[in-house]
Amino acid sequence: MHNFKKLDIGNKSVAFVSDIYRLVNTFPQTERFGSVSQMQRAEVSIPTNIAEGSAKSSAKEFARFLEMSLGSSFELANRIMKVKLSK
């Protein structure tokens, strides 16, 4: 078991959420209800999965939650690219 608050990746993922919230506020109004909503869900799931995984007793379980966080980060990157291309 890991202490989420002491994990570098945990702290960086929480800061990342703040950065993304600032970024999505610059997006056009047309993206606010579709892509932005999906992006916010994906960004919040990144630190949430890291925190949940840190409470698991085995390294294998923790790794599974880190993989879910990675998947959410890829989803988020895809959404950012979509919005960037639509400008």
NUTORVEX-548002 format. One record per residue (C-alpha): residue number from 1; x, z, y. Coordinates in steps of 0.001 Angstrom, whole numbers. Each point is the difference from the previous one (the first is absolute). Example, Ala and Ser with C-alpha at 12.3 -4.5 7.8 and 13.67 -1.06 7.14 Angstrom:
2
NODE num    east      up   north
NODE   1   12300    7800   -4500
NODE   2    1370    -660    3440
end
This chain:
87
NODE num    east      up   north
NODE   1       0       0       0
NODE   2    1234    -858    3496
NODE   3    -781    1494    3381
NODE   4   -1613   -2891    1881
NODE   5     931    1455    3387
NODE   6    3681     -13    -955
NODE   7      81   -3537   -1375
NODE   8    1587   -2546    2325
NODE   9   -2399   -2659   -1235
NODE  10   -2952    2301     686
NODE  11    1018     655    3593
NODE  12     806   -3648     665
NODE  13   -3316   -1147   -1447
NODE  14   -1939    2351    2291
NODE  15    1927   -1319    3027
NODE  16    -664   -3542   -1225
NODE  17   -3754     619     121
NODE  18     298     895    3698
NODE  19    1972   -3186     669
NODE  20   -2609   -2142   -1733
NODE  21   -2862    1648    1911
NODE  22    1761    -948    3248
NODE  23     572   -3532   -1270
NODE  24   -3603    -651   -1032
NODE  25   -1211    1076    3427
NODE  26    1737   -3121    1354
NODE  27   -1896   -2343   -2324
NODE  28   -2751   -2252    1334
NODE  29   -3541    1341     -27
NODE  30    -954   -2564   -2640
NODE  31    2301    1729   -2500
NODE  32   -1143    3566     688
NODE  33   -2846     150   -2504
NODE  34    1539   -1958   -2866
NODE  35    3757      18    -309
NODE  36     580    3128    2074
NODE  37   -2385    2061   -2113
NODE  38    1695   -1158   -3205
NODE  39    3446     584    1498
NODE  40    -874    3547     996
NODE  41   -1170     793   -3527
NODE  42    3193   -1462   -1476
NODE  43    2281    1802    2441
NODE  44   -1622    3371    -608
NODE  45     278    -447   -3762
NODE  46    3800    -318     225
NODE  47     780    3632     960
NODE  48   -3060    1248   -1879
NODE  49    1263   -1399   -3304
NODE  50    3489    1340     654
NODE  51   -1429    3454     698
NODE  52   -2237     -67   -3063
NODE  53    2816   -1255   -2204
NODE  54    2344    2712    1241
NODE  55   -2287    2583   -1592
NODE  56     351   -1547   -3462
NODE  57    2148    1767   -2539
NODE  58    1757   -3012   -1494
NODE  59    2261   -2605    1562
NODE  60   -2027   -2707   -1757
NODE  61   -3231    1115    1690
NODE  62    1735     295    3366
NODE  63    1384   -3532    -416
NODE  64   -3511   -1312    -709
NODE  65   -1226    1353    3346
NODE  66    3043   -1441    1768
NODE  67    -905   -3374   -1518
NODE  68   -3524     331    1395
NODE  69    1494     739    3431
NODE  70    2182   -3073    -314
NODE  71   -3051   -2080    -889
NODE  72   -1791    1276    3097
NODE  73    3017    -880    2137
NODE  74     -59   -3564   -1386
NODE  75   -3726    -217     739
NODE  76     678    1169    3545
NODE  77    2838   -2513     472
NODE  78   -2299   -2778   -1199
NODE  79   -2684     990    2517
NODE  80    2527     107    2849
NODE  81    1206   -3507    -916
NODE  82   -3588   -1261     -71
NODE  83    -747    1357    3467
NODE  84    3301   -1318    1342
NODE  85    -757   -3500   -1332
NODE  86   -3511       4    1460
NODE  87    1229     591    3571
end
